[in-house]
Amino acid sequence: FKSYKPLINAFNQIPGNETEKKSTLDQALRGVLGDQIIEQKASCDDYLSLIYLSISSVTEGICSATTPFLLLGDVLDCLPLDQCDKIFSFVEENVSTWKSNSFYTAGKNYLLRMCNDLLRRLSKSQNTVFCGRIQLFLARLFPLSEKSGLNLQSQFNLDNITVFNKNEQESTLGQKHTEEKEDGMEVEEGEMGEDDAPAPCSIPIDYNLYRKFWTLQDYFRNPVQCYDKFSWMTFLKFSDETLAVFKSYKLDDMQASKRKLEELRASGGEHVYFAKFLTSEKLMDLQLSDSNFRRHILLQYLILFQYLKGQVKFKSSSCVLNDDQTTWIEETTKLVYQVSFKCH
């Protein structure tokens, strides 16, 4: 399969109309691939050589545009996952080919179905990287306007629940700060420099704040709650306290954070990413003073506000903000931007 020119010569010499000859070649390519898979003597490179041949045949106009995708689907359906990984690397590398005029219209649905079939076979916990590669490939393949990738009905991922300690009796956060306060009373005057003193914060970092802070994630998860009068009052109260803490709580040294990030990148760890928040009480102080963490939370606010104010087709007629809510959102949006600028 190193050269497709003999195939073109044979195609031109065979009598018959173009459509019949194309159909014959399509079937012949699938037949050869099927025999290779059944005999189990061919390697992944042999399968890919045949697929390369089909791509060249499409370019030369002697083969149907759907044939390379049918061959890919046959291979991925029959091979074990470790070999599917190598075949999918070929699919990723040729994304520019799939997006070209000759292939995109004919193959986009085949590629989408093929990727979805692969995702069903993969374990989200054991094959996380492979699943991520498939999602990234689809994001590169389809334009942002592609309907299959849009949330047209404004549905929310209600399964994305943030788990945190909801039992105050088990909390050690308040005890920790009480002990620190008692220890601080024993320090003689002048032992702590002014630069080392934490920024004043009128709201204590205790279990009450911890509970309110992480409860907000439920509103980000399901913004429709904000249209309910009582839920809105809770959201407003918790948000005011959280943003007040962000505004007054001391941030880590930004230069030191940048140095740590540069060291992380130098060690090849710039792609480290955690999809869920860590909600341990022991991390509360560190998280409040972490600029990256703050940016995540502040961005959630902006996304939520955009949804609440926006005209969304599938919103219920009861999902309407009153004047007080609109005013609060406008004022809080300005505050969010103000606080976020300090995180850079």
C-alpha positions as CSV (number, residue, x, y, z in Angstrom):
1,F,0.0,0.0,0.0
2,K,3.0,2.3,-0.4
3,S,1.8,3.8,-3.6
4,Y,-1.7,4.5,-4.9
5,K,-0.7,5.1,-8.5
6,P,-1.1,1.4,-9.6
7,L,-4.6,1.5,-8.1
8,I,-5.4,4.6,-10.1
9,N,-4.2,2.9,-13.3
10,A,-6.2,-0.2,-12.6
11,F,-9.3,1.9,-11.8
12,N,-9.0,3.8,-15.2
13,Q,-8.6,0.6,-17.2
14,I,-11.6,-1.3,-15.7
15,P,-14.7,-0.8,-17.8
16,G,-17.9,0.5,-16.3
17,N,-19.3,3.8,-15.0
18,E,-17.6,5.8,-12.2
19,T,-20.2,5.2,-9.6
20,E,-20.0,1.4,-10.0
21,K,-16.2,1.4,-9.9
22,K,-16.2,3.6,-6.8
23,S,-18.6,1.2,-5.0
24,T,-16.5,-1.8,-6.0
25,L,-13.3,-0.2,-4.7
26,D,-15.1,0.8,-1.4
27,Q,-16.2,-2.7,-0.9
28,A,-12.8,-4.1,-1.8
29,L,-11.0,-1.9,0.7
30,R,-13.4,-2.9,3.5
31,G,-13.0,-6.6,2.5
32,V,-9.2,-6.5,2.7
33,L,-9.3,-4.8,6.1
34,G,-11.8,-7.3,7.3
35,D,-9.6,-10.2,6.3
36,Q,-6.6,-8.6,8.0
37,I,-8.6,-8.2,11.3
38,I,-9.9,-11.7,11.2
39,E,-6.5,-13.3,10.5
40,Q,-5.0,-11.2,13.3
41,K,-1.6,-11.2,11.5
42,A,-1.6,-7.5,10.6
43,S,-0.2,-4.7,12.8
44,C,-1.6,-1.3,13.4
45,D,0.7,0.1,10.8
46,D,-0.8,-2.3,8.2
47,Y,-4.3,-1.0,9.1
48,L,-3.1,2.6,8.9
49,S,-1.5,2.0,5.5
50,L,-4.8,0.8,4.1
51,I,-6.6,3.8,5.6
52,Y,-3.9,6.1,4.1
53,L,-4.6,4.4,0.7
54,S,-8.3,5.1,1.0
55,I,-7.6,8.8,1.8
56,S,-5.4,9.2,-1.3
57,S,-8.1,7.4,-3.3
58,V,-10.7,9.9,-2.1
59,T,-8.4,12.8,-3.1
60,E,-7.9,11.3,-6.6
61,G,-11.7,10.8,-7.0
62,I,-11.7,7.0,-7.3
63,C,-13.2,6.3,-3.9
64,S,-16.2,7.5,-1.8
65,A,-15.5,10.1,0.8
66,T,-17.0,8.0,3.5
67,T,-14.7,5.0,3.0
68,P,-11.8,6.2,5.2
69,F,-14.3,6.7,8.1
70,L,-15.9,3.3,7.6
71,L,-12.5,1.7,7.7
72,L,-11.5,3.6,10.9
73,G,-14.8,2.6,12.5
74,D,-14.2,-1.1,11.6
75,V,-10.7,-1.0,13.0
76,L,-11.7,0.7,16.3
77,D,-14.7,-1.6,16.8
78,C,-12.5,-4.7,16.5
79,L,-9.2,-3.8,18.2
80,P,-8.5,-3.8,22.0
81,L,-8.2,-0.5,23.7
82,D,-4.3,-0.4,23.8
83,Q,-4.3,-0.6,20.0
84,C,-7.2,1.8,19.6
85,D,-4.9,4.4,21.3
86,K,-2.4,4.1,18.5
87,I,-5.1,4.3,15.8
88,F,-6.7,7.3,17.5
89,S,-3.3,9.1,17.4
90,F,-3.5,8.8,13.7
91,V,-7.0,10.3,13.8
92,E,-5.7,13.2,15.9
93,E,-2.8,13.9,13.6
94,N,-5.0,14.1,10.6
95,V,-7.6,16.5,12.0
96,S,-6.7,19.1,9.2
97,T,-7.5,16.4,6.6
98,W,-10.9,15.6,8.2
99,K,-11.7,19.4,8.2
100,S,-11.0,19.8,4.5
101,N,-13.8,20.2,2.0
102,S,-13.3,16.7,0.6
103,F,-13.9,15.0,3.9
104,Y,-15.7,17.2,6.5
105,T,-19.3,17.0,5.3
106,A,-19.1,13.3,4.5
107,G,-17.3,12.2,7.6
108,K,-18.2,14.5,10.5
109,N,-21.1,12.3,11.7
110,Y,-19.0,9.1,11.3
111,L,-16.2,10.7,13.4
112,L,-18.7,11.8,16.1
113,R,-20.3,8.4,16.3
114,M,-16.8,6.7,16.4
115,C,-15.7,8.9,19.2
116,N,-18.9,8.3,21.2
117,D,-18.5,4.6,20.8
118,L,-14.9,4.8,22.0
119,L,-16.0,6.9,25.1
120,R,-18.5,4.2,26.0
121,R,-15.8,1.6,26.0
122,L,-13.4,3.6,28.1
123,S,-13.4,4.0,31.9
124,K,-13.6,7.6,33.0
125,S,-11.5,6.8,36.1
126,Q,-8.9,4.5,34.5
127,N,-8.7,6.0,31.0
128,T,-8.9,9.6,31.9
129,V,-6.2,10.9,29.5
130,F,-7.7,9.0,26.5
131,C,-11.2,10.3,27.2
132,G,-9.7,13.8,27.4
133,R,-7.9,13.4,24.1
134,I,-11.2,12.3,22.4
135,Q,-13.0,15.4,23.8
136,L,-10.2,17.7,22.7
137,F,-10.2,16.2,19.2
138,L,-14.0,16.8,18.9
139,A,-13.4,20.4,20.0
140,R,-10.8,20.9,17.3
141,L,-12.9,19.1,14.7
142,F,-16.2,20.9,15.1
143,P,-16.7,24.7,14.9
144,L,-18.2,26.5,18.0
145,S,-21.5,26.9,16.1
146,E,-21.9,23.1,15.7
147,K,-25.3,22.2,17.3
148,S,-24.2,18.8,18.6
149,G,-21.7,20.6,20.9
150,L,-24.0,23.3,22.1
151,N,-26.3,23.4,25.2
152,L,-29.3,24.6,23.2
153,Q,-31.8,23.9,26.0
154,S,-29.7,25.5,28.8
155,Q,-29.5,22.3,30.8
156,F,-27.2,22.3,33.9
157,N,-25.0,19.5,35.1
158,L,-26.9,18.9,38.3
159,D,-24.8,15.8,39.1
160,N,-21.8,18.1,39.7
161,I,-22.2,18.2,43.5
162,T,-19.5,19.7,45.7
163,V,-19.1,17.7,48.8
164,F,-18.0,19.4,52.0
165,N,-18.4,19.0,55.8
166,K,-22.0,19.9,56.7
167,N,-21.7,18.8,60.3
168,E,-20.6,21.6,62.6
169,Q,-20.0,19.1,65.4
170,E,-17.2,17.5,63.4
171,S,-15.6,20.8,62.5
172,T,-12.1,21.7,63.8
173,L,-12.0,25.1,62.0
174,G,-13.3,27.2,64.9
175,Q,-11.1,25.3,67.4
176,K,-8.1,26.0,65.3
177,H,-8.6,29.7,65.2
178,T,-9.4,29.8,68.9
179,E,-6.1,28.1,69.7
180,E,-4.2,30.5,67.3
181,K,-5.8,33.4,69.1
182,E,-4.8,32.1,72.5
183,D,-1.3,31.5,71.3
184,G,-1.1,34.9,69.8
185,M,-1.9,36.5,73.2
186,E,1.3,35.0,74.6
187,V,3.5,36.7,71.9
188,E,5.3,39.7,73.3
189,E,4.8,43.1,71.7
190,G,7.2,43.8,69.0
191,E,8.0,40.2,68.2
192,M,5.9,40.2,65.0
193,G,6.8,42.8,62.4
194,E,4.2,44.9,60.7
195,D,4.8,43.2,57.3
196,D,4.1,39.7,58.9
197,A,0.7,40.7,60.4
198,P,-2.3,39.5,58.4
199,A,-4.6,41.9,56.8
200,P,-7.5,42.8,58.9
201,C,-10.7,40.8,58.1
202,S,-13.9,41.7,59.9
203,I,-15.4,38.3,59.2
204,P,-13.9,35.4,61.1
205,I,-12.5,32.4,59.2
206,D,-14.6,29.8,61.0
207,Y,-17.0,26.9,60.2
208,N,-19.8,29.4,59.6
209,L,-17.9,31.0,56.7
210,Y,-16.7,27.6,55.5
211,R,-20.3,26.4,55.2
212,K,-21.5,29.5,53.5
213,F,-18.6,29.6,51.1
214,W,-19.0,26.1,49.8
215,T,-22.8,26.3,49.8
216,L,-22.5,28.9,47.0
217,Q,-21.3,26.1,44.7
218,D,-24.9,24.8,44.7
219,Y,-26.1,28.0,43.2
220,F,-23.4,28.0,40.5
221,R,-24.4,24.4,39.8
222,N,-28.1,25.3,39.4
223,P,-28.6,29.0,38.8
224,V,-32.4,28.7,38.5
225,Q,-32.5,28.6,42.3
226,C,-31.7,32.3,42.3
227,Y,-35.2,33.1,40.9
228,D,-36.7,31.7,44.1
229,K,-37.2,34.5,46.7
230,F,-35.9,32.6,49.7
231,S,-33.0,31.0,47.9
232,W,-32.1,34.4,46.5
233,M,-31.9,35.9,50.0
234,T,-29.6,33.1,51.1
235,F,-27.4,33.5,48.0
236,L,-27.2,37.3,48.5
237,K,-26.2,37.0,52.1
238,F,-23.6,34.3,51.5
239,S,-22.2,36.1,48.5
240,D,-21.8,39.4,50.4
241,E,-19.8,37.7,53.1
242,T,-17.7,35.8,50.7
243,L,-16.8,38.8,48.6
244,A,-16.1,40.9,51.7
245,V,-13.6,38.3,52.8
246,F,-12.0,38.3,49.3
247,K,-11.8,42.1,49.5
248,S,-10.1,42.3,52.9
249,Y,-8.2,39.0,53.1
250,K,-4.5,39.2,52.4
251,L,-3.3,37.6,49.1
252,D,-0.2,35.5,48.9
253,D,2.9,37.2,47.4
254,M,2.2,37.4,43.7
255,Q,5.8,37.3,42.7
256,A,6.4,34.2,44.8
257,S,3.3,32.6,43.1
258,K,4.7,33.4,39.7
259,R,8.0,31.9,40.6
260,K,6.3,28.7,41.7
261,L,4.4,28.6,38.4
262,E,7.6,29.0,36.4
263,E,9.2,26.2,38.4
264,L,6.2,24.0,37.8
265,R,6.4,24.7,34.0
266,A,10.1,24.0,34.0
267,S,9.5,20.6,35.5
268,G,7.0,19.8,32.8
269,G,4.0,20.1,35.1
270,E,2.2,23.0,33.5
271,H,-0.7,20.8,32.5
272,V,-1.6,19.7,36.0
273,Y,-5.3,20.2,36.5
274,F,-7.9,19.3,39.1
275,A,-11.5,19.2,37.9
276,K,-13.0,19.5,41.4
277,F,-12.4,21.8,44.3
278,L,-10.6,20.5,47.5
279,T,-13.0,21.3,50.3
280,S,-11.0,20.3,53.4
281,E,-11.4,22.8,56.3
282,K,-7.6,22.7,56.7
283,L,-7.2,24.4,53.3
284,M,-9.6,27.3,53.9
285,D,-7.0,29.8,54.9
286,L,-4.7,28.8,52.0
287,Q,-7.5,29.0,49.5
288,L,-8.7,32.4,50.5
289,S,-5.2,33.8,50.1
290,D,-4.6,32.0,46.7
291,S,-5.1,34.3,43.7
292,N,-5.7,31.4,41.3
293,F,-8.4,30.0,43.5
294,R,-10.1,33.4,43.8
295,R,-10.2,33.8,40.1
296,H,-12.0,30.5,39.7
297,I,-14.7,31.6,42.2
298,L,-15.0,35.1,40.7
299,L,-15.4,33.7,37.2
300,Q,-18.2,31.5,38.4
301,Y,-20.0,34.7,39.7
302,L,-19.6,36.4,36.3
303,I,-21.0,33.3,34.4
304,L,-23.9,33.1,36.8
305,F,-24.7,36.8,36.5
306,Q,-24.6,36.5,32.7
307,Y,-27.1,33.7,32.8
308,L,-29.5,35.5,35.2
309,K,-29.5,38.7,33.1
310,G,-29.5,37.0,29.7
311,Q,-32.4,36.2,27.4
312,V,-32.4,32.4,27.2
313,K,-35.0,30.7,25.0
314,F,-35.8,27.9,27.4
315,K,-36.1,29.9,30.6
316,S,-39.5,29.7,32.3
317,S,-41.7,32.8,32.3
318,S,-41.3,32.9,36.1
319,C,-37.5,33.3,35.8
320,V,-37.4,37.1,35.9
321,L,-35.3,39.4,38.0
322,N,-36.9,42.2,39.9
323,D,-35.3,45.7,40.1
324,D,-33.5,45.1,43.4
325,Q,-32.0,41.9,42.1
326,T,-30.8,43.6,38.9
327,T,-29.3,46.5,40.9
328,W,-27.5,44.1,43.2
329,I,-26.1,42.1,40.3
330,E,-24.8,45.2,38.6
331,E,-23.1,46.5,41.7
332,T,-21.7,43.1,42.6
333,T,-20.4,42.6,39.0
334,K,-18.3,45.8,39.5
335,L,-17.1,44.5,42.8
336,V,-16.1,41.1,41.3
337,Y,-14.1,42.9,38.6
338,Q,-12.5,45.1,41.2
339,V,-11.4,42.1,43.4
340,S,-10.3,40.1,40.4
341,F,-7.9,42.9,39.2
342,K,-6.0,42.4,42.5
343,C,-5.5,38.7,41.6
344,H,-3.2,39.6,38.6
